[in-house]
Structure formats: C-alpha cells, structure tokens
Amino acid sequence: MTRTQVGIVGAGPAGLMLAHLLHLEGIDSVVLEDRSREYVEARIRAGVLEQGTSDLLVETGVGERMQREGEVHAGIGIQFDGERHRIDLEALVGKSIVIYGQTEIVKDLIEARLATGRPLLFEVGEVAVHDLETDRPRITFVHEGARQELECDVIAGCDGFHGVCRPSIPAGVLTEFSREYPFGWLGVLAEVAPSIEEVTYCTHERGFALLSLRTRQLSRYYLQCAPDEELALWPDGRIWEELQTRVGLEGWTLAEGPVLEKGVTGMRSFVAEPMRHGCLFLAGDAAHIVPPTGAKGLNLAIGDVRLLAETIVDWYRSGDNAVLERYSPECLRRVWRAEHFSWWMTTMLHLPPGEDPFGYRLRQSQLRYVVGSRVAATSLAENYVGY
C-alpha cells in the first residue's frame, strides 16, 4: 500500500490539470491512466478554448506553447441562405477564443507533470475505487504486473464517460439525465491551409457543416451525418463534394487537400447529479457530456477541476468538511448553462430527420434573429466565450 493526498483516475485534460493545480498549492497526488502515453497524446478532440481556459493555462505556467502556436479568434461565422455573417465576440463581450487542440494541451500538461517528478502512471489495469464513504478511500489497480493499493484523502474521477468511477457510486445515489440526437458528425482532418479566418458554422438544406482549423497548415471540417454512419460510405471525393455543396458561396470555394484522418462521432447530452459522493468527486466527461456544437466539453472539464482544486485547497486549510459540499452545486449551475447552450446551438443549426417546412422556417427565423439582433448576438457570444 502507498499513500497520497489526492488519487486522480484519468490522465485526460481534467485529471492532468487537476494534478497541476494541486501541485502548485503543495498538495500531493497520483495520476492513474489505463491507456499508454502514446495513445493519450494522439487522441483527437476539441480545439476551441474559452478565454477563461486559455487564461488559466497561461496563469499556471503551461500556456507558453499555446501562446506561440494557438490561433486567437475574435469572432465566429454563421452561414445560412447563401450568406455568411460574423458574430464579433470581442466587440460584443470583450473576450475571444483560442484555437489550440486538446491533444496539444494534454502534451503540455504531461510534460509539466513529469517535470515535477510526481507519479503519473500509464497502462494501469483493473482500477477500482473503495471505501468512498469513509475518510480513507482507496484505489486498487495493477501496474507493470504488480497489484497495488493507493490510500487517499480524496479521489477525483476524471476517467471519462466510460470510466470506472461513476459506476462505483451506489445505486440510487445519482440521478442521470440524457438525450440522444438523431445525427452525428463526420470529422475530417485535412492537410490544407484553412480557407477561413475564423470558425464558421454552416446550415444547409442537406445538413450542417463546420469549418475549423488546427494550425495554419491543417484544417478541421465536420459534416452532419447519421450517428451510426459507416465510414466506408465516405471516400475522400464524396467528403469534398459534400463540403463544397454545404459551405460554398458565390465567388468563394473551399480549398481541398489530402485527408489525414476521418471518423464519425454520435451526439448526446448527459448529466449525472450530484457530482460528489463521499470522498469521490466526478469531473469532466465522467459527470457530463455535451454535443460538440457549442465547443463546451473541454472547457467544462477545465472549469470543474479549477473549482475542485480550490475546494480541496480550502478543505485542507480549514479542516471543515462543509467546504466539500459546495463543489457539486456550483459545478452543476455552470454545467446546465452549457448543456442548454449546446442543445440550442445543435437544434438551431442541424437538419433533423423528417423536418417539415414549418420546422425549417422556425430554424431560419432563429438564425436571422441571432445575426440581426445585437441583443441575441450578445447572448450567443457571452455563452460561447464562457459564461
């Protein structure tokens, strides 16, 4: 048996950022991850950072590469009815976003963690959490062929939707809310300079499309498709043809290039309440999922662990267990705001199966209101950059 103050299950951005924030406050932790370092550093995920997220990376000393390589965007585009409109985030709410891949954030946080010399264990198996309602919770696991036991004061479940932490909470404690959407995203990473200067959301009679980027040499594009769409149905030629149809404008054409990666992701909304049981605290995808339209998943995870780190620090300093009770309700207020915004963006921009003319007209009316009213545009901007 070994001992630490905080046991962290999961080495995604939530777990790694929590470990980093705790280290800066002198609190010891052990991070456990079931995948290899190579796998974790190669996972392609979100790339839109709210200003609060990018500011935190800089403030805590892990944002230097993001400042050098990230793309600051002061606005986003919305395209429909053959016209492209701009939502000026900076002018409306005084904030911007940064385009910097989650993969790169994970790499930066892993380097920062390794530099501290504190434990970060990859390829850990048979992870289980125990004694959650006591003051000495435990994590058991297998690493490098040896069975180990880690005693903690607190366990942070940052192990994603399919992780072991949330299912370890006894039946009847959690209330789960969910919604499945009848469409998914076909994501494409292409080796071509972006044709747009800012992230652009497009709605078309054939479905939704999103124009984004990873770097000045890599473009990231998405097409609405069925949630269980077979990739074999989407050869490169069809992808470019469909993108040109959905995003093309008179006098403007999307630049094409080699497709490096493609995959289909289904879309869901999910929230588990409360986000704490005893000494176990859930964060990120372990507690909530949002459809990607609002660019909230990564930012919610970072917001969770920022508050969790503050809560743990206050608890150690005060010794007052009541401090721990604030975590879940404070997180959930922000989570439900993001859930609503993500649902709203998704339903406004996507073509639902079997949509009738009345539904189509309603969506078009909402889009015209958003781009034509400063008040409506400000509401979108405030939520997009981080409420």
N, C-alpha and C positions, 0 to 999 in steps of 0.2 A: 504494500500500500504506500502511496505517496500522497502528499497534501499540497493544496494550493488554496488561494482565497476564492478565485472565480474559475470554474470549469466552463469552457466555451466549446459547444458542439457545432462544428461547421466553420470552414475557412473560406467562405464567400466574403463579399464586401462587408456584410453586417458583423460577422464574427471577427474578422481581421481588424475592422475599425474599432470595435469594442475593446479588443485587446490593446490596441494602440492608445486609445483614450485612457484606459486604466493604467497602462504603463506610465504615461505622463503624470499620473497622480500617485505613482509609487505603489500601486496595487498589483499583486502578482496574479498571473493567470496561466492556464494551459489551454492550448487550442488543439482540438482533435478534428481531423478531416478524413473521410473514408476514401476519397479519391487521391490520385497521385498529384504531385505538384504540377506536372506537365499538363494533366487534364484540366486542373483548376485554372491554369494560366491560359488555356486555349479556348475556354467556353465563351462563345459569342453571346453577349447580352446587350442590355440597354446602353445608350450613349449620350443621353440628354441629361445634363446636370443642372438642377436648380441653383440659383445663386447661393443659397444657404449651404448647399452641399459643397460647391466649389470653394466657398469661403472657408468652410471647416477644414478641407484638405490643406489649404494654404496655412491657416492659423496653427494647425498641428504639425506642420513640417513635412507633409507628404504630398504637397501640391506643386513642387518645383517643375516636374516634367509636364504636368497638366498645363501649367502656365506657359511653358515653352511650346508645347505641341497641340494643345487644345484650341478649338475654334470658338471664339466668343460671338454669339449671335444676339443682336439687339431686337430681333423680331422674328416672326414666323409667317409663312404664306398660307393662305387658304384659297383654293381654286375650285370653282364650280361654274356651270353655264358658260364655259369657254372663256372665263375671265379669272385673273389671278389678283388677289387682294393681299395687303400686308397688314398684320397686327403689330404695331410698333410697341413692343414690350417696354423698352426703355422710356419712351415718351409718355406712356400711359401709367406705368407704375414705378419707374425709376430703377428697374432691375433688368438683368439679362440672363441668358443661359449659356452653358459651355458644352460644346460637343467634344466628348472625350470618352472612349469606350470603357465599359465596365471591366473588360479584360485588362486594360492598362491600369486601372485603379487597383485591381487585385495584385498585379505585378508589383506596383509601387508599395502596397501595404505588406506584401510578403517580404520584400527587401527590408522594409523598416522593421518588421518583426524579427527577422533573422539577425539584424544588426544589434538588437537588444540582448541576444543570447538566451532569451526565454523560450520555453517549449512551444514548438509548432510541429505537430506530428501528422504526417500524411500516411495514407493507406492503412488507416486504422479500421479494424473489423469488429463485428459483434458488439457494437456500442449499446449500452443500456444505462438508464438512469434509475436511481433507487432512493428511498427514504426522503421523498420530496417534502413531506410534511414535518420533518424534523429539522433540527439546527445543524445536522451533519449529513447533508445529502451526498450521495456517491455516484460516480460514473465508473462502470466496468467496461473493459474493452480488450482487444487483442492487438498488439503491435509487434511486428518483427517476430512473430511466432510465440510471443510470451503474453500470458494473461496478466492484466494489470488492473489495479483499483485506485481511483483518484477520489480522495475525500475533499470536499469543498465547503465553503460557506454559502455560495450561490452557484446555480447552474444557469447558463444562458443558452437557450435553444435557438441557434441560428442556422439550423440544418435544413431549411427549405420545406416546401410543401410535403414532400415525400419522406421527410426525416423521421427519426425515432422519438423526438422529444414530445411533440404534441400528442401522439397516440399513447404516450406514457401517462398522461393525465387521466385519472379515474373517470369512468363513465358517469355521466350526469353532471359533471362539473362545467364543461364547456357547452356553450350554445354556438352552433355554426350556421352561418348564413351564406348562401351561394347562388350563383346564376351562371348558367352556361349560355354562350352565344352561338347562334347558328352559322357562324363563319369563323375563319381563321386567317392568318397572314402567311403568304409565301414570301419569305425573306431572301434577299439576294445581295451578296457582296460582290461587287464588280471592280475590276482593275481599270478604272477610267476616272479622269478628273471630273469632279461634280459639275453638273450643268446648272446648278442653282447656288445662290449665295447663302440661303437660309433654309431650314427645314420647311417643307411645303406639303400641306395636306390637300389631297385632291379627291373630289367626289364626282362620279361619272355614272351614266346610265348603265354601264357594265360593272360598276362596283368601285370600291375605294382604292386609292393608291397613295403611297407616301414616298416622298423624295427626301433623302437624308444623305449623310456622308460620315466617313470615319476619319479620313485625312484628306489632304489636297490631292492625293493620288488614288484614293479608294472611295467608292460610292456605295451607299447602303439604300436599297429600294425594297418596297413592300407592295404586294398585291393582295387584295381581298380574294379569298378562295373558300372552298368548303373546309370545315375543321379537320376532316379526315381525307383531304385531297392526297392523291398519290403523286409523288414527285416525278414518276415516270411520265406523267401526262404533261410535264412542263420542261421540254427541251429548251435550250437557250434561245433558239429562234422564236419560239412561242412567247417566252418571257418578254423579249424586247418588243415584239409586235404588240402585245397587250399593254405594256407600259406606254409605248408611243400612242396607242389609242386613248388611254385613260388620262394621260398627262399632257399630251400635245396641245399646243396653242398655235394660232396663225402666226407665222413668222418665227416660230421657235421650235426646235427639235431637241429631244433628249440625246445626248452623246452616248454611244454604245461602246462596250469593251468586253474583254474576257470575263466570264462568270467564274469566280473563285469558289464560292460556297452558295448553297441554297438549301432551304428547309422549310417545313410547314409547322406552324405553331397554332394550336387551338386557343380560344379566348374564354376566360372565365373571370367572374368576380367571386371573392371568398373572404370571409372574416370569421375568426374564432374569438369569442369573448368568454371570460376575461383573458388577458394576455399574461397572467401570472397565476400560478398555483403553488402555494407554499414557497419553497426556495427556487422554483423553476420559473424563469422569465422567458417568454417567447418573443422573438424579434424577426422582422423581415418576412420572407415568404412562409416561414413556419406558422405565422399568425394570420397573414392576409395576402391575397392575390388581387391584382387589378389588371384589366385589359390594357395592353400597351399603348393605346391611343393617346392617353393623357401624359405619357412619359413619367409615371409616378413610382413604379416598382422599386428601383434602386434608391430613389430619393426618400421614399417612405422607410426603407430599411436603415438608411443612414440616420434619419430622424429618430427612429426607435432607439438605436444604440447610443445616440447622443444623450437622449433622456435617460436611458438605462445607466450609462456611465455616471451621469450626475446623481442619479438616485443612489447608486452603490457607494459613491464617494460620500454623500451626505449621511448615509446609514453608518458607514464606518466611523465617521467623525462624531456623530451624535449618539450612536448606540440605540436609537429609537426605531423600533420595528414599524411604527406607524408611517415612517418615511417611505417604506417599500410599497405602501398601499396606493401611492399616487401614480405609480408607473402606468398601470393598465388604463385607468380612465383618461389620463392625459394623452396617452398614445391614441386611444380609440377616437377621441374627438378629431384628431388630425386624420386618422385613417378613414373615417366615414366621410369626411370632406373630400378626400382624394378619391374614394370609391364613387361618390356621386359625380364628381367632375369627369372621371374616366368613363363612367357609364354614359354621361351626357355627350361627351365628345364621340364616343363609339356609336351611339344611336343616331346622332346627327349626321355623321359622315359616311356610315356604311349602308349599303343597299341590302335590306332584309329579304330573305327568300319570299317570293309571292307578294311583294309590296304592291298595293293598289295605287291608282293615281292620286287618291286623297292623301295617303301617307307620304308619297313623293312630294306633293305640293307643300305639305307641312314642313318637311325637312328643308326644302328650298327656302321657304319663308323664314325659318330659323337662321339659316346661313346668311340670308340677306340682312336680317336684323343684326347679326353679330358683326358683319363688316360695315354696316351702315350707321350703327349707333355707337357713339363714344362710350356710353354707359355700358352697353353689352360687351363691347370690345375690352373695356377695362376689367370687367368681371372675368372674362376669359384669361386676360393677361395676368391678373392677380393670382388666379389659381394655377396657371401654367408655370410661373416662375417660383411658386411655392407660397402657399397661404400660411 
